[in-house]
Amino acid sequence: MAAVGTWSFSQSAVQKMRCMILAGENSTDVVERAIAEVENDVETGRHIVGRGGFPNSRGIVECDAAIMEGVPGRFGAVAALRGVAQPCRVARRIMDKSPHSFLVGEGAATFAQEQGFTIEPNDSMLSHHTAAAYQEFIEKGTHVSGHDTIGLIALDLKGNITVGVSTSGAPFKAPGRVGDTPLPGCGLYADHMGLSPKEACCSVLTDIRNKLGEDKCFEISLIALNMKREVGATSSVEFPYTFWNQGMDSVEKYVLPF
């Protein structure tokens, strides 16, 4: 049993996951509920996640999210979804209920409504902080740096592994823009086979650096967890992440130096 999350602000989510896993809940429910709680917290919106996230260039919050199970490899995702503060829940519903794996924009919103989700007005998706930042962008062209997002991985008592990710996307992005976060094999992937977590993460970053050159590598951070409860991480920038497994008394934070 284990749980891991990206960035320092995931610590409370990983603590929640720890409690749920120890209570015997399955990894997919654990990831969905933990991410949904972060998504719906307006204070974590400044980390570019869910409610309170930064809007696109027209002032509209559009969210991307995905969830994937290592066995049997099921996947569900949404992108450019408006008016839903917990897009990971919609991604889970797509995985469980839709004949499709990935829905975007109006199609994602229609599916969400059909599944009982409320489409909220855009004003309720913004925080005072992100609304003010957007106004400054319109008036002065001031941009906001950073693209934290959130990623969580859970390994449950039965050996099931699930990964989930969520983001409101690059601040003031073009409407309809979709980044790598909800794409399988890019922003997330779950499999019960493969390299050690550290080897898997390092091989990805090494390949990118070899192709682009060391001085042209973009900002990227990766975490991985295997069935042995081993965690691995690597990053091209300073990267804090949080981790727990059944041999630990509490959730711990680690920081990869740049």
Secondary structure, DSSP 8 states (H G I E B T S, - for coil): -EEEEESGGGHHHHHHHHHHHHTT--HHHHHHHHHHHHHT-GGGGGGS-STT----TTS--EEEEEEEESSS--EEEEEEEES-S-HHHHHHHHHHH-S-SEEEHHHHHHHHHHTT-----HHHH--HHHHHHHHHHHHH---------EEEEEE-TTS-EEEEEEE--STT--TT---STTSBTTTB---SSSS-HHHHHHHHHHHHHHHH-GGG----EEEEE-TTS-EEEEESS-EEEEEEETT-SS-EEEEE--
